[in-house]
C-alpha cells in the first residue's frame, strides 16, 4: 500500500470520525470499514473491532514514518486533529503516536486532552483567548490568538460559574454543554481562592522540573486543595493582591512552593499613567488585566531573566473576550483556573 493511499484512507477515517457526532447511525458504517472482513457469529465489541483492523499490521518502521510525517506537517488546529485520529486507530498506533508527540513544554503545541494538564513551553507562551457568556455564566477557553472569522477555533476548556452562599465555584469541563461530575469530560473544580496542585519553587531554578502528568487521574478533586480559607481568623487569598500562591502551603514532597505576584507596572510619560507591556495582546483598559511573574527571594538562586518572564498574562480585547497567554511552569488548566478568579465578584468570600 502506497503512502498516498494510506494518507487518503486516513483522511476518510477523519471524515468518518467527524460525522459520528452528527449522525449517530453512520457510526456503525464507519466501524464496519475499519474491522476485518471475517463475519463473526456475534457482534464484536468496539475494542475487538479496532484491534482486528488491518491498520494494526503495518510494519513498525513504516508506521513510525507515517506518524512522524503527519505530526510534523499538521502543526495547527483543526488540521492537527489528524494526529489524534492516528492515536485512535488501534493500540499499536496509539503507542507510537504517544512516543512521537511531545509535551507542550517540549514542542509548544497542544495535542491530546492531557496536554491541558502539562506545563507550557519555557520561552514563547501558548496564546489563547476566553469568551464569556453572561447569560449562561459560562467561560470558553479557545486555542488561538483572537477569535477567527469562521469561529472554528479549537475549544480547550469550558467553565460554568456556580454561586453559593459563601463562595463561588467554577466547574471546568472539556466540552461546553456537559458540566456533570460523572461525565468523562469533567476536568475538575476551581473553587475561588484555592490553588492548584503543587508547583515547587525549584521548577524555575536551573535544572528544575515541573509536575508533568501523563494521564488523567480517576478523581480530579484530589488535585485541588484549599490554600487559605476565611474561616475564623485565617486570611483569604485575594486575586487582586500583589502575590498569588500557585500551590498549597505544604505540598507533599515538593519543597517550597512557587508563588506568583503581579508584575510591577511602569510609568508612561506620554500617557501619564502606570502601564504594563502586553505586547499588543491586550487592547482594552480593564481592572481585570494582569501579568503574573514569579515572586522570588535572593536565596532561591533564580536568574534575573527568569524573574522577569511573564508566566501568565490576561487581558481584555473586546466585549466579553479576553486573551490568556501562559508559559512554563503553568498548564492550560492551571492558567485558566487562575484567570477565572478575575470574573468573581466576591473576592473576600471563601
SULWOLIN-V413948 format. One record per helix or strand. SS is the DSSP state (~ for helix, > for strand). FROM is the first residue (numbers start at 1). LEN is the number of residues. If there is no record, write none. Layout:
[[SS & FROM & LEN] [SS & FROM & LEN]]
//
This chain:
[[~ & 3 & 18] [~ & 24 & 11] [~ & 46 & 6] [~ & 54 & 4] [~ & 60 & 14] [~ & 81 & 7] [~ & 91 & 10] [~ & 104 & 4] [~ & 113 & 5] [> & 119 & 1] [> & 126 & 8] [> & 138 & 6] [> & 154 & 10] [> & 168 & 6] [> & 186 & 6] [> & 195 & 1] [> & 200 & 1] [~ & 201 & 4] [~ & 220 & 4] [> & 225 & 1] [> & 243 & 3] [> & 257 & 1] [> & 259 & 4] [> & 266 & 3] [> & 273 & 3] [> & 284 & 1] [> & 290 & 5] [~ & 298 & 3] [~ & 304 & 5] [> & 312 & 7] [> & 321 & 6] [> & 331 & 1] [~ & 332 & 12]]
//
